[in-house]
Amino acid sequence: MSPQSLRSLVPQPVASAIATVLDAIGLREKYVRGPHGFDPKRGVSADVAVYYPDNVSKLYQLTQWLPVFENHPSDLTFAVVVRNIHTFKELEGKTSLPLAHVPNFTDLMNLYRVSPFKAVVYVNNGVANFQSLNVGELAHVHINHGESDKICMVSNQAKAYDRVFVAGEAAVQRHRAALSEFNEKNLVRIGRPQLDQHPDPSISESTRFTILYAPTWAGEDEANNYTSMEFMGAKIIDASLAQENSRVIYKPHPRIIDATDERIQKNHQHIVKAIKSANQRDSSAGHEIREAGDILALFPRTDLLISDVSSVGLDFLYLRPEAPLILTDRRDNVEQLRIDAPISVATPVLTKSNIGEVAKIINDVISLDSYVEERKQLRAFYFDNVQTGQSSERFFTALRETIEQHSKDLARARSLAATGTGPHITRKEDGQ
């Protein structure tokens, strides 16, 4: 008897109780193979499925969107669809949205068949996205998990979605430069809905000048590697701590903590030790290590951001255009960086060549912020001058319009399918 047949014999309340017991003794992921979190016969009651097929290590790509989905208008409801049991367990109790775990393709197709979904949104370019894209009856919208100049922000997969929601002009130009034979009309500018949420500041007010160092991770390969941690991280922190009347906050990307690169681990440990030692010397300084938590909650009380090419710098530009930032360039090619990351024309840039002067570079920015006008222009370029609080409504409006347009064209497609797509040939009888 197949696992599907066995599941059909067990009432859903019983199955849920069994899952709870197995979870309590740590055996759930071993024995619970089928879909759960919902009734497989009824599906999930929501208008939009938020599809996330990956594991816990990339969950930050989804979680930054959850407040947007949770604050949905009454005519657009959302549910989260995951494929990984550990991801499901991690999300339980952390969102008010319905959760559905569908481990295999058959379960996924059945969920889509019985649920009243009208659209599916995707927060990354996961390989398993293409299993979900199999369903033509639904509108498929790629919304990505941030806005940055990393090469991973544009994928040829963009051609597979009905719409690709982007932040603004910079993203349009990025797609134009990276893709051939792509229908640019499918790009929809919505700003940055995730930044409309206003988390309370998670650091206290301070009379000191607060410097936030927020390096990104090493990426999947060197082409997508923008981290400063191997070559510059320790020196950046040492120079920041040496600034007069400074408070230093270290907020690494979540995947730096468990990085396998020995240089990254060594510099991470150096930074942690340096900050702890600085606090021991002066307990009033308030230096902090933030390995977890929402980085947006640090921005309101940050006076200077030092970051790599990533969404962090652009988020800071969106929310705090009046505050300076410094970028890093691990490739030591500022001329190319100006091409690849337009934001770099509005910031000083730390490289392998000038990292020995990092203390002076930081001090110069503290003493005189000379990039105010450039940041204003760059903010408009990246975000179409959308103001904080406006992006979410743009997102919901664009989603409604996408669903409506898809529904109309689906009716056309079904009408054609009902009459057949072959040539309607009338065969004459022999001899006539």
FIVOTI-736269 format. One record per residue (C-alpha): residue in one letter; x, y, z. Coordinates in steps of 0.5 Angstrom, whole numbers, padded with zeros to 4 digits, always signed. Example, Ala and Ser with C-alpha at 12.3 -4.5 7.8 and 13.67 -1.06 7.14 Angstrom:
2
A+0025-0009+0016S+0027-0002+0014
END
This chain:
432
M+0000+0000+0000S+0003+0007-0002P+0004+0012+0003Q-0002+0016+0000S-0006+0011+0001L-0004+0010+0008R-0005+0017+0009S-0012+0017+0006L-0014+0012+0012V-0012+0016+0018P-0017+0022+0020Q-0014+0029+0020P-0015+0030+0027V-0011+0023+0029A-0006+0025+0024S-0005+0032+0027A-0004+0028+0034I+0001+0023+0031A+0005+0029+0028T+0005+0033+0035V+0007+0026+0039L+0013+0025+0034D+0015+0032+0034A+0015+0032+0042I+0020+0026+0041G+0024+0029+0036L+0022+0024+0030R+0017+0028+0026E+0022+0029+0020K+0023+0022+0020Y+0016+0019+0020V+0012+0024+0018R+0012+0024+0010G+0006+0027+0008P+0003+0034+0007H+0001+0037+0014G-0002+0043+0017F-0008+0043+0013D-0014+0038+0011P-0011+0035+0004K-0018+0034+0002R-0020+0042+0003G-0014+0045+0002V-0012+0052+0005S-0017+0058+0004A-0013+0064+0002D-0012+0068-0005V-0005+0067-0005A+0000+0062-0004V+0007+0064-0002Y+0012+0059-0004Y+0018+0057-0001P+0022+0051-0003D+0028+0051+0001N+0031+0050+0008V+0032+0054+0014S+0039+0057+0012K+0035+0061+0007L+0029+0063+0011Y+0031+0070+0012Q+0029+0071+0004L+0022+0069+0006T+0021+0072+0014Q+0022+0079+0011W+0016+0079+0007L+0012+0076+0013P+0010+0082+0016V+0007+0085+0009F+0003+0079+0008E+0000+0079+0015N-0002+0086+0014H-0006+0084+0008P-0012+0088+0006S-0019+0084+0007D-0019+0082-0001L-0012+0079-0001T-0011+0073+0004F-0004+0069+0004A-0002+0062+0006V+0005+0060+0006V+0007+0053+0002V+0014+0050+0004R+0017+0043+0002N+0022+0042+0008I+0020+0040+0014H+0025+0043+0018T+0023+0050+0015F+0015+0048+0017K+0017+0047+0024E+0021+0053+0024L+0015+0058+0022E+0010+0054+0027G+0008+0060+0032K+0012+0065+0028T+0007+0067+0023S-0001+0068+0023L-0001+0066+0016P-0004+0059+0015L+0002+0054+0014A+0002+0048+0009H+0008+0043+0008V+0008+0039+0002P+0014+0035+0001N+0013+0032-0006F+0010+0034-0013T+0004+0030-0012D+0002+0033-0005L+0004+0040-0008M-0001+0039-0014N-0006+0036-0010L-0006+0043-0006Y-0006+0047-0012R-0012+0043-0014V-0017+0043-0008S-0015+0050-0006P-0018+0057-0008F-0011+0060-0010K-0011+0065-0015A-0004+0067-0015V+0003+0064-0013V+0009+0069-0011Y+0016+0067-0010V+0021+0070-0006N+0027+0067-0009N+0030+0063-0015G+0030+0056-0012V+0030+0050-0017A+0024+0047-0014N+0020+0054-0016F+0019+0050-0023Q+0015+0045-0020S+0010+0050-0018L+0010+0054-0024N+0007+0047-0027V+0000+0050-0026G-0002+0055-0031E-0009+0056-0028L-0005+0061-0023A-0002+0067-0024H+0006+0066-0022V+0009+0073-0019H+0017+0073-0017I+0018+0078-0012N+0025+0077-0010H+0027+0078-0003G+0031+0084-0003E+0034+0090-0008S+0041+0089-0009D+0047+0090-0014K+0049+0083-0014I+0049+0079-0020C+0044+0074-0017M+0038+0079-0017V+0037+0077-0024S+0036+0070-0027N+0034+0067-0033Q+0028+0064-0029A+0025+0071-0030K+0022+0069-0036A+0018+0064-0033Y+0014+0068-0029D+0008+0072-0031R+0010+0078-0027V+0017+0080-0024F+0016+0085-0019V+0022+0090-0018A+0024+0096-0014G+0025+0101-0019E+0029+0104-0025A+0035+0101-0023A+0032+0094-0023V+0029+0095-0030Q+0036+0097-0032R+0039+0091-0029H+0034+0086-0032R+0035+0090-0039A+0043+0089-0038A+0043+0082-0036L+0037+0078-0041S+0036+0077-0048E+0029+0076-0051F+0026+0078-0044N+0019+0081-0044E+0020+0088-0040K+0013+0089-0040N+0013+0084-0035L+0017+0088-0030V+0012+0092-0025R+0015+0097-0020I+0013+0097-0013G+0018+0100-0009R+0020+0096-0003P+0014+0093+0001Q+0018+0090+0007L+0021+0097+0009D+0014+0100+0010Q+0014+0096+0017H+0017+0100+0022P+0020+0096+0027D+0022+0099+0034P+0029+0101+0035S+0033+0095+0038I+0039+0099+0040S+0038+0105+0046E+0039+0112+0044S+0047+0114+0045T+0051+0121+0045R+0056+0117+0041F+0057+0116+0034T+0054+0110+0032I+0057+0106+0027L+0054+0099+0024Y+0058+0094+0020A+0054+0089+0017P+0058+0085+0012T+0054+0080+0007W+0056+0072+0006A+0060+0069+0001G+0055+0067-0004E+0055+0060-0007D+0061+0062-0012E+0066+0067-0013A+0062+0071-0018N+0057+0072-0013N+0061+0073-0007Y+0061+0080-0004T+0063+0079+0003S+0069+0084+0006M+0070+0079+0012E+0076+0075+0009F+0080+0081+0008M+0077+0087+0011G+0072+0085+0017A+0077+0085+0023K+0081+0092+0020I+0074+0095+0019I+0072+0094+0027D+0079+0095+0030A+0078+0102+0026S+0071+0103+0028L+0073+0102+0035A+0079+0107+0035Q+0074+0113+0033E+0073+0118+0038N+0066+0117+0042S+0064+0112+0038R+0059+0106+0039V+0060+0100+0034I+0055+0095+0032Y+0057+0088+0029K+0051+0085+0025P+0054+0080+0020H+0049+0076+0015P+0046+0070+0018R+0050+0065+0014I+0057+0068+0016I+0056+0065+0023D+0057+0058+0020A+0061+0060+0015T+0066+0054+0013D+0072+0059+0010E+0077+0059+0016R+0079+0066+0014I+0072+0069+0015Q+0071+0065+0022K+0078+0067+0024N+0076+0075+0023H+0069+0073+0026Q+0072+0071+0032H+0077+0077+0032I+0071+0082+0031V+0067+0079+0037K+0073+0079+0042A+0075+0086+0040I+0068+0088+0041K+0068+0085+0048S+0075+0087+0050A+0073+0094+0048N+0066+0094+0053Q+0071+0091+0058R+0075+0097+0058D+0069+0102+0057S+0063+0099+0060S+0059+0106+0058A+0061+0105+0050G+0055+0100+0049H+0058+0096+0043E+0054+0091+0041I+0054+0084+0037R+0048+0082+0034E+0048+0075+0031A+0041+0075+0030G+0035+0080+0030D+0032+0085+0025I+0037+0089+0022L+0032+0094+0020A+0031+0096+0028L+0038+0098+0028F+0038+0103+0022P+0034+0109+0026R+0040+0110+0031T+0045+0108+0026D+0050+0114+0024L+0054+0111+0019L+0053+0104+0016I+0059+0100+0013S+0057+0095+0009D+0058+0090+0002V+0055+0090-0004S+0048+0087-0002S+0041+0089+0000V+0043+0092+0007G+0046+0098+0003L+0040+0100-0001D+0035+0099+0005F+0039+0104+0009L+0039+0109+0003Y+0032+0108+0002L+0030+0109+0010R+0036+0114+0012P+0038+0117+0006E+0040+0123+0010A+0046+0118+0013P+0052+0117+0010L+0055+0110+0008I+0061+0106+0006L+0062+0101+0001T+0067+0095+0001D+0070+0092-0006R+0073+0085-0005R+0075+0085-0012D+0079+0092-0011N+0077+0095-0018V+0073+0101-0016E+0072+0103-0024Q+0068+0096-0025L+0064+0097-0018R+0062+0104-0021I+0059+0100-0027D+0056+0094-0023A+0053+0098-0017P+0051+0105-0018I+0050+0106-0011S+0058+0106-0010V+0058+0113-0013A+0055+0116-0007T+0060+0113-0002P+0067+0112+0000V+0069+0105-0002L+0074+0101+0002T+0079+0096-0002K+0085+0091-0001S+0089+0097-0003N+0086+0102+0001I+0084+0098+0007G+0091+0100+0011E+0087+0107+0011V+0081+0105+0014A+0081+0109+0020K+0082+0116+0016I+0077+0114+0011I+0072+0113+0017N+0074+0119+0021D+0073+0123+0014V+0066+0121+0013I+0064+0123+0021S+0068+0129+0020L+0064+0131+0013D+0059+0128+0010S+0060+0130+0002Y+0055+0125-0001V+0048+0128+0001E+0046+0130-0006E+0049+0124-0010R+0045+0120-0005K+0038+0123-0006Q+0039+0122-0014L+0041+0115-0012R+0035+0113-0008A+0030+0116-0014F+0034+0111-0019Y+0033+0105-0014F+0026+0106-0012D+0023+0111-0016N+0022+0116-0011V+0017+0112-0007Q+0016+0114+0000T+0016+0110+0006G+0009+0107+0007Q+0007+0107+0000S+0010+0101-0003S+0006+0096+0000E+0000+0099-0003R+0003+0099-0010F+0005+0091-0008F-0002+0089-0007T-0005+0094-0013A+0000+0090-0017L-0002+0083-0015R-0010+0085-0016E-0008+0087-0023T-0004+0081-0024I-0009+0076-0022E-0015+0080-0026Q-0011+0080-0032H-0009+0073-0031S-0016+0071-0030K-0019+0074-0037D-0013+0071-0041L-0015+0064-0037A-0022+0065-0040R-0019+0066-0047A-0015+0060-0046R-0020+0055-0043S-0025+0057-0049L-0020+0055-0054A-0018+0049-0051A-0026+0047-0050T-0026+0048-0058G-0020+0044-0059T-0013+0047-0062G-0013+0043-0068P-0015+0044-0075H-0022+0043-0076I-0022+0039-0082T-0029+0037-0085R-0027+0030-0089K-0031+0029-0095E-0034+0022-0097D-0030+0018-0102G-0033+0019-0109Q-0036+0026-0107
END
